[in-house]
Amino acid sequence: MQVTTDPNRKFDLTMQLDDLDSALEIVRNLPATEAETKWKSVGDRALAIWRFDLARECFEHASDLNALMLLLLATGDRIGM
């Protein structure tokens, strides 16, 4: 990961390694037009490894209201609803 300078390649590598904190750093530094699908990818992966707080943040950034609603329903977050 330290060898490549391409942010897309770095993002792919961090996702393969489940290094979601590094993936977040990369996504936060991308232009909004490029970041939406990456936010969704990080959110999906975070959900798969039980990091609900991170998944919620990612779904909010991605404007993925369907995934956000399902997450809030599954976790019983009445305030978030």
MOPAC internal coordinates of N, CA, C and O (Angstrom, degrees):
PM7 1SCF
backbone

  N    0.0000 0     0.00 0     0.00 0    0    0    0
  C    1.4374 1     0.00 0     0.00 0    1    0    0
  C    1.5242 1   110.84 1     0.00 0    2    1    0
  O    1.2310 1   119.97 1   149.53 1    3    2    1
  N    1.2852 1   117.66 1   -30.47 1    3    2    1
  C    1.4564 1   120.83 1  -179.28 1    5    3    2
  C    1.5249 1   112.03 1   -75.41 1    6    5    3
  O    1.2310 1   120.22 1   164.71 1    7    6    5
  N    1.3199 1   117.18 1   -15.29 1    7    6    5
  C    1.4601 1   121.12 1  -176.94 1    9    7    6
  C    1.5237 1   111.55 1   -80.55 1   10    9    7
  O    1.2310 1   120.03 1   141.47 1   11   10    9
  N    1.3169 1   117.56 1   -38.53 1   11   10    9
  C    1.4538 1   120.48 1  -175.09 1   13   11   10
  C    1.5284 1   111.59 1   -86.24 1   14   13   11
  O    1.2310 1   121.13 1   -31.93 1   15   14   13
  N    1.3174 1   115.43 1   148.07 1   15   14   13
  C    1.4634 1   121.05 1   177.16 1   17   15   14
  C    1.5272 1   111.45 1  -108.20 1   18   17   15
  O    1.2310 1   120.37 1   172.95 1   19   18   17
  N    1.3247 1   116.89 1    -7.05 1   19   18   17
  C    1.4569 1   122.05 1  -179.41 1   21   19   18
  C    1.5273 1   110.00 1   -76.02 1   22   21   19
  O    1.2310 1   119.74 1   -62.44 1   23   22   21
  N    1.3437 1   118.10 1   117.56 1   23   22   21
  C    1.4642 1   119.63 1  -177.86 1   25   23   22
  C    1.5310 1   113.29 1   -62.69 1   26   25   23
  O    1.2310 1   119.93 1   147.70 1   27   26   25
  N    1.3208 1   117.73 1   -32.30 1   27   26   25
  C    1.4638 1   119.57 1   178.74 1   29   27   26
  C    1.5248 1   111.24 1   -66.65 1   30   29   27
  O    1.2310 1   120.64 1   138.63 1   31   30   29
  N    1.3136 1   116.37 1   -41.37 1   31   30   29
  C    1.4686 1   120.72 1   178.27 1   33   31   30
  C    1.5311 1   110.45 1   -66.45 1   34   33   31
  O    1.2310 1   120.91 1   137.93 1   35   34   33
  N    1.3491 1   115.86 1   -42.07 1   35   34   33
  C    1.4609 1   119.43 1   177.62 1   37   35   34
  C    1.5215 1   111.04 1   -61.28 1   38   37   35
  O    1.2310 1   121.10 1   138.64 1   39   38   37
  N    1.3300 1   115.50 1   -41.36 1   39   38   37
  C    1.4650 1   119.55 1   178.92 1   41   39   38
  C    1.5216 1   110.13 1   -61.17 1   42   41   39
  O    1.2310 1   120.35 1   133.39 1   43   42   41
  N    1.3147 1   116.93 1   -46.61 1   43   42   41
  C    1.4671 1   120.46 1   179.43 1   45   43   42
  C    1.5292 1   111.44 1   -58.91 1   46   45   43
  O    1.2310 1   120.56 1   137.90 1   47   46   45
  N    1.3087 1   116.53 1   -42.10 1   47   46   45
  C    1.4644 1   120.48 1   179.61 1   49   47   46
  C    1.5210 1   111.64 1   -65.47 1   50   49   47
  O    1.2310 1   120.20 1   136.83 1   51   50   49
  N    1.3215 1   117.22 1   -43.17 1   51   50   49
  C    1.4660 1   119.40 1  -179.82 1   53   51   50
  C    1.5235 1   111.17 1   -64.78 1   54   53   51
  O    1.2310 1   120.52 1   144.69 1   55   54   53
  N    1.3206 1   116.62 1   -35.31 1   55   54   53
  C    1.4601 1   119.65 1   178.36 1   57   55   54
  C    1.5339 1   110.74 1   -68.65 1   58   57   55
  O    1.2310 1   120.26 1   140.85 1   59   58   57
  N    1.3168 1   117.11 1   -39.15 1   59   58   57
  C    1.4608 1   120.37 1   178.75 1   61   59   58
  C    1.5308 1   111.32 1   -65.46 1   62   61   59
  O    1.2310 1   120.89 1   149.25 1   63   62   61
  N    1.3237 1   115.90 1   -30.75 1   63   62   61
  C    1.4588 1   120.86 1  -179.27 1   65   63   62
  C    1.5366 1   112.67 1   -91.17 1   66   65   63
  O    1.2310 1   120.23 1  -178.36 1   67   66   65
  N    1.3239 1   117.16 1     1.64 1   67   66   65
  C    1.4726 1   122.45 1  -175.28 1   69   67   66
  C    1.5238 1   112.17 1    56.81 1   70   69   67
  O    1.2310 1   120.55 1  -147.62 1   71   70   69
  N    1.3113 1   116.56 1    32.38 1   71   70   69
  C    1.4640 1   122.14 1   175.75 1   73   71   70
  C    1.5301 1   107.41 1   -93.19 1   74   73   71
  O    1.2310 1   121.20 1  -104.82 1   75   74   73
  N    1.3287 1   115.32 1    75.18 1   75   74   73
  C    1.4556 1   120.50 1  -172.64 1   77   75   74
  C    1.5236 1   112.65 1   -69.89 1   78   77   75
  O    1.2310 1   119.88 1   153.11 1   79   78   77
  N    1.3130 1   117.83 1   -26.89 1   79   78   77
  C    1.4601 1   119.70 1   178.16 1   81   79   78
  C    1.5334 1   110.61 1   -66.58 1   82   81   79
  O    1.2310 1   120.30 1   138.90 1   83   82   81
  N    1.3177 1   117.03 1   -41.10 1   83   82   81
  C    1.4649 1   120.49 1   176.20 1   85   83   82
  C    1.5231 1   111.24 1   -68.45 1   86   85   83
  O    1.2310 1   120.79 1   142.56 1   87   86   85
  N    1.3254 1   116.09 1   -37.44 1   87   86   85
  C    1.4600 1   120.44 1   177.61 1   89   87   86
  C    1.5253 1   110.28 1   -61.98 1   90   89   87
  O    1.2310 1   120.47 1   140.58 1   91   90   89
  N    1.3238 1   116.70 1   -39.42 1   91   90   89
  C    1.4684 1   120.61 1   177.92 1   93   91   90
  C    1.5211 1   111.75 1   -62.29 1   94   93   91
  O    1.2310 1   120.65 1   137.56 1   95   94   93
  N    1.3240 1   116.36 1   -42.44 1   95   94   93
  C    1.4708 1   120.05 1   177.88 1   97   95   94
  C    1.5183 1   110.78 1   -57.48 1   98   97   95
  O    1.2310 1   120.81 1   136.31 1   99   98   97
  N    1.3139 1   116.05 1   -43.69 1   99   98   97
  C    1.4628 1   120.85 1  -178.69 1  101   99   98
  C    1.5257 1   109.97 1   -65.58 1  102  101   99
  O    1.2310 1   120.25 1   133.47 1  103  102  101
  N    1.3215 1   117.12 1   -46.53 1  103  102  101
  C    1.4637 1   121.11 1  -177.18 1  105  103  102
  C    1.5215 1   110.78 1   -64.41 1  106  105  103
  O    1.2310 1   120.16 1   140.65 1  107  106  105
  N    1.3062 1   117.30 1   -39.35 1  107  106  105
  C    1.4736 1   120.74 1  -179.31 1  109  107  106
  C    1.5194 1   112.14 1   -63.94 1  110  109  107
  O    1.2310 1   120.04 1   155.61 1  111  110  109
  N    1.3217 1   117.54 1   -24.39 1  111  110  109
  C    1.4577 1   121.38 1  -178.79 1  113  111  110
  C    1.5199 1   113.67 1   -95.31 1  114  113  111
  O    1.2310 1   120.02 1  -179.39 1  115  114  113
  N    1.3191 1   117.56 1     0.61 1  115  114  113
  C    1.4665 1   121.54 1   178.98 1  117  115  114
  C    1.5205 1   110.58 1   -88.46 1  118  117  115
  O    1.2310 1   120.27 1   -26.82 1  119  118  117
  N    1.3347 1   117.09 1   153.18 1  119  118  117
  C    1.4654 1   119.34 1   172.28 1  121  119  118
  C    1.5266 1   109.94 1   -61.81 1  122  121  119
  O    1.2310 1   120.75 1   -31.05 1  123  122  121
  N    1.3114 1   116.18 1   148.95 1  123  122  121
  C    1.4683 1   121.63 1  -175.81 1  125  123  122
  C    1.5233 1   112.61 1   -56.29 1  126  125  123
  O    1.2310 1   120.30 1   146.27 1  127  126  125
  N    1.3328 1   117.03 1   -33.73 1  127  126  125
  C    1.4635 1   119.98 1  -178.30 1  129  127  126
  C    1.5310 1   111.66 1   -66.58 1  130  129  127
  O    1.2310 1   119.99 1   148.77 1  131  130  129
  N    1.3051 1   117.62 1   -31.23 1  131  130  129
  C    1.4624 1   121.69 1  -179.81 1  133  131  130
  C    1.5239 1   112.70 1   -89.89 1  134  133  131
  O    1.2310 1   120.32 1   159.02 1  135  134  133
  N    1.3128 1   116.99 1   -20.98 1  135  134  133
  C    1.4557 1   120.83 1  -168.80 1  137  135  134
  C    1.5249 1   114.87 1   -84.56 1  138  137  135
  O    1.2310 1   119.20 1   157.49 1  139  138  137
  N    1.3164 1   119.13 1   -22.51 1  139  138  137
  C    1.4631 1   120.68 1  -172.11 1  141  139  138
  C    1.5275 1   113.29 1   -56.87 1  142  141  139
  O    1.2310 1   119.84 1   131.58 1  143  142  141
  N    1.3102 1   117.91 1   -48.42 1  143  142  141
  C    1.4647 1   120.02 1  -179.32 1  145  143  142
  C    1.5299 1   111.41 1   -68.93 1  146  145  143
  O    1.2310 1   120.62 1   148.72 1  147  146  145
  N    1.3072 1   116.41 1   -31.28 1  147  146  145
  C    1.4651 1   119.70 1   178.49 1  149  147  146
  C    1.5268 1   110.74 1   -71.45 1  150  149  147
  O    1.2310 1   120.21 1   142.29 1  151  150  149
  N    1.3285 1   117.20 1   -37.71 1  151  150  149
  C    1.4671 1   120.19 1   174.29 1  153  151  150
  C    1.5179 1   109.90 1   -58.25 1  154  153  151
  O    1.2310 1   120.92 1   136.24 1  155  154  153
  N    1.3149 1   115.84 1   -43.76 1  155  154  153
  C    1.4672 1   121.16 1  -179.95 1  157  155  154
  C    1.5321 1   110.44 1   -62.82 1  158  157  155
  O    1.2310 1   120.23 1   137.95 1  159  158  157
  N    1.3199 1   117.17 1   -42.05 1  159  158  157
  C    1.4707 1   121.18 1   179.38 1  161  159  158
  C    1.5204 1   111.61 1   -62.62 1  162  161  159
  O    1.2310 1   120.75 1   135.67 1  163  162  161
  N    1.3250 1   116.16 1   -44.33 1  163  162  161
  C    1.4636 1   119.67 1   179.19 1  165  163  162
  C    1.5291 1   109.73 1   -65.33 1  166  165  163
  O    1.2310 1   120.40 1   139.45 1  167  166  165
  N    1.3313 1   116.84 1   -40.55 1  167  166  165
  C    1.4573 1   120.51 1   178.58 1  169  167  166
  C    1.5170 1   112.34 1   -62.00 1  170  169  167
  O    1.2310 1   120.57 1   136.48 1  171  170  169
  N    1.2995 1   116.52 1   -43.52 1  171  170  169
  C    1.4675 1   120.36 1   178.57 1  173  171  170
  C    1.5225 1   111.15 1   -62.29 1  174  173  171
  O    1.2310 1   120.79 1   136.61 1  175  174  173
  N    1.3184 1   116.09 1   -43.39 1  175  174  173
  C    1.4738 1   119.84 1  -179.61 1  177  175  174
  C    1.5216 1   110.91 1   -68.36 1  178  177  175
  O    1.2310 1   120.47 1   140.42 1  179  178  177
  N    1.3409 1   116.71 1   -39.58 1  179  178  177
  C    1.4634 1   120.92 1   178.35 1  181  179  178
  C    1.5195 1   110.12 1   -61.81 1  182  181  179
  O    1.2310 1   120.66 1   139.85 1  183  182  181
  N    1.3058 1   116.35 1   -40.15 1  183  182  181
  C    1.4621 1   121.02 1   178.39 1  185  183  182
  C    1.5243 1   110.66 1   -63.76 1  186  185  183
  O    1.2310 1   120.58 1   141.32 1  187  186  185
  N    1.3080 1   116.49 1   -38.68 1  187  186  185
  C    1.4641 1   121.16 1  -178.70 1  189  187  186
  C    1.5291 1   112.49 1   -67.15 1  190  189  187
  O    1.2310 1   120.44 1   152.44 1  191  190  189
  N    1.3317 1   116.76 1   -27.56 1  191  190  189
  C    1.4683 1   119.40 1  -179.56 1  193  191  190
  C    1.5314 1   111.81 1  -108.03 1  194  193  191
  O    1.2310 1   121.17 1  -157.57 1  195  194  193
  N    1.3400 1   115.38 1    22.43 1  195  194  193
  C    1.4600 1   123.39 1   171.68 1  197  195  194
  C    1.5251 1   114.74 1    66.99 1  198  197  195
  O    1.2310 1   119.74 1  -151.31 1  199  198  197
  N    1.3110 1   118.10 1    28.69 1  199  198  197
  C    1.4696 1   120.91 1   175.55 1  201  199  198
  C    1.5340 1   107.40 1  -101.04 1  202  201  199
  O    1.2310 1   121.39 1  -103.95 1  203  202  201
  N    1.3203 1   114.95 1    76.05 1  203  202  201
  C    1.4556 1   121.31 1  -172.73 1  205  203  202
  C    1.5247 1   113.09 1   -64.21 1  206  205  203
  O    1.2310 1   119.95 1   142.60 1  207  206  205
  N    1.3252 1   117.71 1   -37.40 1  207  206  205
  C    1.4616 1   119.82 1   179.47 1  209  207  206
  C    1.5210 1   111.15 1   -62.90 1  210  209  207
  O    1.2310 1   120.49 1   138.06 1  211  210  209
  N    1.3046 1   116.68 1   -41.94 1  211  210  209
  C    1.4609 1   121.23 1   178.25 1  213  211  210
  C    1.5280 1   110.48 1   -68.78 1  214  213  211
  O    1.2310 1   120.19 1   139.38 1  215  214  213
  N    1.3147 1   117.25 1   -40.62 1  215  214  213
  C    1.4607 1   120.63 1   178.41 1  217  215  214
  C    1.5183 1   110.27 1   -60.22 1  218  217  215
  O    1.2310 1   120.58 1   136.83 1  219  218  217
  N    1.3187 1   116.49 1   -43.17 1  219  218  217
  C    1.4702 1   119.84 1   179.65 1  221  219  218
  C    1.5244 1   111.11 1   -61.41 1  222  221  219
  O    1.2310 1   120.38 1   133.22 1  223  222  221
  N    1.3239 1   116.87 1   -46.78 1  223  222  221
  C    1.4671 1   120.69 1   178.59 1  225  223  222
  C    1.5297 1   111.04 1   -57.83 1  226  225  223
  O    1.2310 1   120.77 1   135.64 1  227  226  225
  N    1.3067 1   116.14 1   -44.36 1  227  226  225
  C    1.4650 1   120.69 1  -178.09 1  229  227  226
  C    1.5221 1   111.94 1   -66.54 1  230  229  227
  O    1.2310 1   120.30 1   136.63 1  231  230  229
  N    1.3176 1   117.03 1   -43.37 1  231  230  229
  C    1.4573 1   119.99 1   179.49 1  233  231  230
  C    1.5218 1   111.18 1   -65.40 1  234  233  231
  O    1.2310 1   120.44 1   145.60 1  235  234  233
  N    1.3230 1   116.76 1   -34.40 1  235  234  233
  C    1.4664 1   119.87 1   176.31 1  237  235  234
  C    1.5270 1   110.57 1   -65.00 1  238  237  235
  O    1.2310 1   120.21 1   135.16 1  239  238  237
  N    1.3262 1   117.20 1   -44.84 1  239  238  237
  C    1.4689 1   121.37 1   178.99 1  241  239  238
  C    1.5244 1   111.53 1   -65.26 1  242  241  239
  O    1.2310 1   120.68 1   145.41 1  243  242  241
  N    1.3252 1   116.31 1   -34.59 1  243  242  241
  C    1.4648 1   120.72 1  -178.77 1  245  243  242
  C    1.5243 1   112.00 1   -81.76 1  246  245  243
  O    1.2310 1   120.51 1   173.50 1  247  246  245
  N    1.3325 1   116.63 1    -6.50 1  247  246  245
  C    1.4711 1   122.01 1  -175.54 1  249  247  246
  C    1.5269 1   110.84 1    56.92 1  250  249  247
  O    1.2310 1   120.93 1  -143.84 1  251  250  249
  N    1.3106 1   115.82 1    36.16 1  251  250  249
  C    1.4596 1   122.06 1   178.24 1  253  251  250
  C    1.5259 1   108.28 1   -92.46 1  254  253  251
  O    1.2310 1   120.92 1   -97.87 1  255  254  253
  N    1.3151 1   115.84 1    82.13 1  255  254  253
  C    1.4565 1   121.06 1  -174.43 1  257  255  254
  C    1.5218 1   112.91 1   -67.42 1  258  257  255
  O    1.2310 1   119.96 1   148.59 1  259  258  257
  N    1.3128 1   117.69 1   -31.41 1  259  258  257
  C    1.4705 1   120.34 1   178.17 1  261  259  258
  C    1.5219 1   111.10 1   -63.89 1  262  261  259
  O    1.2310 1   120.53 1   130.40 1  263  262  261
  N    1.3200 1   116.60 1   -49.60 1  263  262  261
  C    1.4679 1   120.59 1   179.99 1  265  263  262
  C    1.5246 1   110.44 1   -65.62 1  266  265  263
  O    1.2310 1   120.87 1   141.19 1  267  266  265
  N    1.3309 1   115.94 1   -38.81 1  267  266  265
  C    1.4584 1   120.02 1   179.46 1  269  267  266
  C    1.5271 1   110.68 1   -63.84 1  270  269  267
  O    1.2310 1   120.20 1   136.54 1  271  270  269
  N    1.3182 1   117.23 1   -43.46 1  271  270  269
  C    1.4644 1   121.16 1   179.34 1  273  271  270
  C    1.5218 1   110.48 1   -62.52 1  274  273  271
  O    1.2310 1   119.86 1   135.03 1  275  274  273
  N    1.3138 1   117.88 1   -44.97 1  275  274  273
  C    1.4686 1   120.45 1   178.75 1  277  275  274
  C    1.5250 1   111.51 1   -62.05 1  278  277  275
  O    1.2310 1   120.62 1   139.27 1  279  278  277
  N    1.3285 1   116.42 1   -40.73 1  279  278  277
  C    1.4577 1   120.59 1   179.36 1  281  279  278
  C    1.5269 1   110.60 1   -64.16 1  282  281  279
  O    1.2310 1   120.49 1   134.50 1  283  282  281
  N    1.3207 1   116.67 1   -45.50 1  283  282  281
  C    1.4630 1   120.32 1  -179.60 1  285  283  282
  C    1.5260 1   111.44 1   -64.98 1  286  285  283
  O    1.2310 1   120.48 1   140.93 1  287  286  285
  N    1.3174 1   116.69 1   -39.07 1  287  286  285
  C    1.4717 1   120.24 1   176.62 1  289  287  286
  C    1.5245 1   111.32 1   -64.76 1  290  289  287
  O    1.2310 1   120.71 1   136.40 1  291  290  289
  N    1.3182 1   116.24 1   -43.60 1  291  290  289
  C    1.4707 1   120.81 1  -177.53 1  293  291  290
  C    1.5140 1   112.28 1   -66.97 1  294  293  291
  O    1.2310 1   120.33 1   147.38 1  295  294  293
  N    1.3185 1   116.97 1   -32.62 1  295  294  293
  C    1.4618 1   120.22 1  -178.75 1  297  295  294
  C    1.5291 1   112.44 1   -93.02 1  298  297  295
  O    1.2310 1   120.42 1   175.78 1  299  298  297
  N    1.3364 1   116.80 1    -4.22 1  299  298  297
  C    1.4563 1   120.81 1   178.40 1  301  299  298
  C    1.5119 1   113.40 1    70.63 1  302  301  299
  O    1.2310 1   120.15 1  -148.76 1  303  302  301
  N    1.3190 1   117.31 1    31.24 1  303  302  301
  C    1.4697 1   122.25 1  -178.14 1  305  303  302
  C    1.5307 1   109.84 1   -86.14 1  306  305  303
  O    1.2310 1   121.05 1   -89.98 1  307  306  305
  N    1.3307 1   115.60 1    90.02 1  307  306  305
  C    1.4657 1   120.24 1  -178.82 1  309  307  306
  C    1.5188 1   112.04 1   -68.35 1  310  309  307
  O    1.2310 1   120.42 1   144.46 1  311  310  309
  N    1.2917 1   116.80 1   -35.54 1  311  310  309
  C    1.4733 1   120.41 1  -179.56 1  313  311  310
  C    1.5281 1   110.23 1   -66.14 1  314  313  311
  O    1.2310 1   120.40 1   138.21 1  315  314  313
  N    1.3061 1   116.83 1   -41.79 1  315  314  313
  C    1.4598 1   121.33 1   178.95 1  317  315  314
  C    1.5133 1   113.32 1   -65.06 1  318  317  315
  O    1.2310 1   121.16 1   149.51 1  319  318  317
  N    1.3442 1   115.39 1   -30.49 1  319  318  317
  C    1.4599 1   119.53 1   179.53 1  321  319  318
  C    1.5060 1   109.77 1   -67.17 1  322  321  319
  O    1.2310 1   120.10 1   180.00 1  323  322  321

